[in-house]
């Protein structure tokens, strides 16, 4: 089989550089997983079978390296943004992307699809300091985004803290976009909701699941036209998974801000409070996620004070059964959040872009091929537009 044409340095090779700020380098778990993407991959880890599901914030454009190995893309790689076909030129620093990376015979990693999705898209309902509200979702933004006006239609990319607040990595204007939100469905006194958004037309059996919902919103409520559980089913062929998220311990499990719960009998996660981490592991026979390593990569902007989080969130269970108890390369520059992909037209409008939650540089950074890597890597807990997308998980009660 011939090798797919590789993108040149002038074209897209999306970087999931997610090593944190100066706080990062702290590592929790076994081994010295120093890979961009946090997958813990070493040569031969996948034994030629399956691949690794990699989900994360796009932090820069350039070659992708995981433990010194390059992840390549075909020049015509299919891209979908919130479920719609798009060009690689539409990719922006700060967006959340997911891929399945597999290893070729020569040892390099390759992905054949890129899916991008916002966590919420709709009109800005309020602006207060560095907080926005969009479709009832509280969002922490940079100073630049705090100047956006009420009523502006936007798409918000970012990671949720364990209290449900979204820490934005990119906020971009999007006129005429379908109103959509992805998050944990909860039961309140006034019915079902995601964050501060009341839901109508949603199956009560979805309580405790992470769900992507599209519909029309008015006066703080959304009438659902389409719902879909985020359960990793789009990561076809992935036998390993790596997720970057805000994390806190829930008994013997790790509760992620997305609502997903990972089994962590070895206690890799934070002993107390909430931390931003890269969590790595494998799927077990019941399609639950079993942690085998984790890394702290810092709190990032918008993180709650130490000991924060969501004390009322229950431990949950497996991915599919949530209610069961159970980089700076040498001489290189990081991409600015909201910056377009190399090769895109000069007139492309990337939209406003806050600083990414990991900051513009991280310890170690991305080295030259075979060079040293910053710890951690990119996994995001956002919802994803490709069919089957994202996360299942726990529940706040």
N, C-alpha and C positions, 0 to 999 in steps of 0.2 A: 504494500500500500504506500502510495507516495505521501510525503509529508505536506500538510497544508501550507499555503504561502503564509509567511510570518509578517506581521506588521513591522514596518521600519520604525526607527526612533521618532520619525516625524509623524507617525500614525499612532493608533491607539494600542497601548499595552497597559491595561488599567492597574494601578498600584494599590494593593490593600495594605499600605504601611500603617499599622495601627499600634506601633510601640507608643507608649504614653509620653507624658511630660517628664520632667526630672524626677518625679516621684516613681516612675516606672521601674525598671530593673528589679524590683522586689518580685520574687517568684515563689509561688506556693505550689507544692506538688513535687513529683519526682523528676529526675533527669534535668537536663539543661536545654529545654526547648527554646531555641533562640531564633525561631523562624518567623518571618513575616507571614501573617495569616494564622499563626498560632496553632498550626495543625499538628506539630510534633512529628512531621514527616521526616523519615530518613530514607535513604535509597533502599527500595525494595519493601517498604512498609506495607504497600497494598498488594504485594505478591502478584501483581498483574491482574488482580480481580477487583472490580469495583473501583471506587475513587473516594475522594474526600469532599464533602460538602463545605464550601467556603462562602461565608456570608459576611459582608462588612462594609464599612464606610470607605468610599473611594477617597484616599488622602492625597494622591499625586498621580501624575501620568509619567510613564517610563516603563522600563522592564520590571516584571514582577519576579521576586526571588523568594523562595521558601526554603529555609535552611541551606542557602547557597545555590538553590536550584531555580531555574527560570520557568515561569508559567507562560506559555505562548498562546497566541490567539491567531486564528485565520483573519486575513484582512477583511473578509466579508462576514465576520462573526454575527449571528443573529442577536439583536438586542430588542427587548421589550421593556417599555416604561409604563408602569401602571396598567399592564396588560395589553398595551398598544405597541405595534411594531414601530421601531425607531432606528435611526442610523447611529453607528458608534460615535458620530460627531455630536450627538445630543447628550453624551455622557458628561457629567460635571463632577468636580471635586465636591465631596459632601453628600452625594447621593448614596443610598444603600444598595449594594449589589450582591447577587448570589450566583455562584457558579459551582459546578462539579468538576474537579480537576482529576485527570487520570494520567498515569505515567506511560510514556511511550518506550519502545524498545531501547532507545538511546539514553533513557534515564530522565529526560526532560518531562515536565508536566504541561498538559494542554487542556484547555476548556473550549467547548464548542458552542456555548450559549451564555448570554449575560442577561439576567433579569434585574430590573430596577423597580423599586416601589416606594412611594411616600407613605408615611404613617398616618397622615390626615391631609385632606385637600378640601378646601372650601373657603368661605369668606372669613376675614378677620372680624371677630365680634367685639373684641376689646383689646386695648393696649394699656398696660400699666407698668411703667418702668421697663424692666427687661423681661416682662412676661406678656405673652400674647394668649388670646383664647380663640381657637378655631374649632367650630362644631363642638363646643363644650370641653375641648381638650386644653389643659394648661400646658404652655410651651415656654421654656426658658430659651432666650435668644441672646445674640450679641447686641452691642450698642447700635450697630448699623440697622439691624432688623427692628429694634425698638422704635425706629422712626417711621415704620410702615403705618399706613392709615387704616382705620376701621373701615370695613367694607371691601378692602382689596382682596381679590381672589388669589389664594396662594396654595402651593403644595409644600408640605413640611416633611423633611427627612430628619431622622434622628433616632436616639435610643430612649426608651422609657426607663425612669428610675422605678424602684420597687413601690413607690407611692403613686405610680401612674403618670407622673409628670414627664413630658417629652423634653429631653435636652436636644435642641436642634443642632444639626450639623450643616443644614442648608435650608433656607426658606426662599423659594423662587415664585414670582408671580406666574399665574397660570389662568388665563382668561377662558371662560366657558368650560372649565374642567368639570367632570362628573364629581359630585360631592361623595366623598368616601372617607372611611375611618377604619383603622385596624387596631384591635385591642381586646382586652379581657372583658367578656360579657358578664355583668354582675346583676344581681337582683336587689333593687332598692325598694323603699316604701311606695314609690310611685311606678313600679314596674322595672323592666329590664333597662340597662344602660351600659354605655362604655364611657368611663370618666363622667363628665357632667352632661352627656348627651343621652336623652331618653330615646328608647327604641320602640318602634311599632312594626308589627309584621315579622318579628323574629321569634323563632321556635324557642320556648323556655328550656328545652333540652340542651341548648347551647350555653347555658349558664356555666361558668367556670372554664369555658374554652376561649382560646384566642381566635377571633373571627374577623374577617374582612367584610365590611358592609358597604354597599353602594345604594344610593337612593336620593330622596329629596328631603331637605331639612327646613324647618320653620319653627320659630319660637321655642328653640331649645329641644326639639324632638325631630327624629328622622324616621320617615316611612321607608322601610327597606324594600328595594327592588331586587336586590341580589345579595346573597350571603354565601360565604365560603369559609370553612375552617382552615386555619393555617396549621399544617401538621407535617411538614417536611416531605410530603408526597411528591413534590416537584423535583426533589433532589434524586432523580432516578440514577441508580448505580452507585450511590454513595454508601460506603460501609462505615466511614468515619465522619465525624462532624466536629466543627469548631465554631464557637459562638462568642462574640464579644457582647457584654451586657453589664448593666448594673446588677449586682448580686448580693444577696444576704442569705445567711444560713437559716434553714427551717427544719429543725431536727436533724435527721441524717441526710437531708436533701439540700440542694441549692435552689433558692427561689430567684428567678431572673425577673428583671423589670418588665419584660414582655408578657409575663404571666406563665411562661414555661417553667417546669420543674424538672431538675436533673437529679438522678440518684447519685449520692456522693457518700458512700459508706466509709471511704478513706479520709473524709474531712479535709479536702483540698481547699475549701472556700474560706472566707473570712470568719474568724472566731466570733466577732461581734460587729454590729453595725453593717453598713453597706459599702461595697467597694466596686470599682469598675474592673472587670476581669475578663480574661479570655479563658473559656472553659472548653476543654477538649475531651472527646470520648468516642464511644462506639455505640451502635444500636444493639440492644439485646434481643432475645427471641420474641419478645412481646412488642418490639419496636419502641421500647423505652430507651432513654438515653443514659448510659452509664458513664460517669466521669472517670477518666484515668489520669488527668493532669489539669492544672489550672494555674494561671498567672495573674497577679495583680498588676494593672497598668495605670494606676492612678485614678483619682476621682473625676477629673475633668471639670470644666465649667458647668455650673448648674447643679452640681452634686449637693445633696443635703448635708447638714452638719454630721459629724461623726456620731454614729449610733442612730442615724435617721433611717428612713425606709418606711415600710408598711407593717406595723406590728400586728395588725388584724388579718393579715393575709395568711391563709391556711397552707399547710405543706403541700396539698394537692397530691398528684401521683405521677404516672407515666405520661408520655406525650399524648397517647390516645385515650388514656383513662385518668383524667385529671382529678376526679373525685375520690379515687382510691387512696387511702392513706399509704402510705408506703414509706523620617528616617532621613536622615540627611546623608546621601552618598557624598563622598569626598568631592568638594567643588560643586555639588548640585544644589538645587533649590527646591524646597517642597512646593507643591502646587497650592495656590490660594483657593480656599473654599469657593465654589461657584465657578471656578475657572473651567473653560471648555477643554475638550479633548484636543490633543495635537492634531492638526490637519483640518480642523473645523474652520468654517468661513469666518473672516474677521468680524463680520456683522452679527455673528451669533450672539444672542443675549443670554448670558448665563444666569442672570437674575442676581438679587442680593445674596450674599453668602456670609454667614457667621463663621467664626473660627470653629474648626472641627473640634469635637469633644476631647480628642486626644492632644490638641495643640498642634502646632506646625512642625515640631521636631520631636524626636524621641531618642532615648539612649541607644547608641549603636547605629541607628538609622539603617538605611538600605545600602549594603556594600556593593562593590563590584562583584562579578561572578566569582563565587567561591569565597567572597570576603565575609567579614563579620556582620551579623544581623542584630537588629534591635529585638528585645524580647517581646513576646506577645504577637498579636496580629489580629486580623480583622474579622470579627463576627458581629453582626448586628441583629438586634432582635426585632427589626421592623417587619411589617407585613410586606408581601410581595405580590406583584401584579400578575405573574404568570400563573396559569391554572394550577391549583393545588397548593399554593404558596405556604409559607412561614411556619408559625409556631402554634402548638397547642399548649395547654398548661393549666396551672393551679387555679386559685381563686381567692379573692378577698371576700371575707364573709362579714 
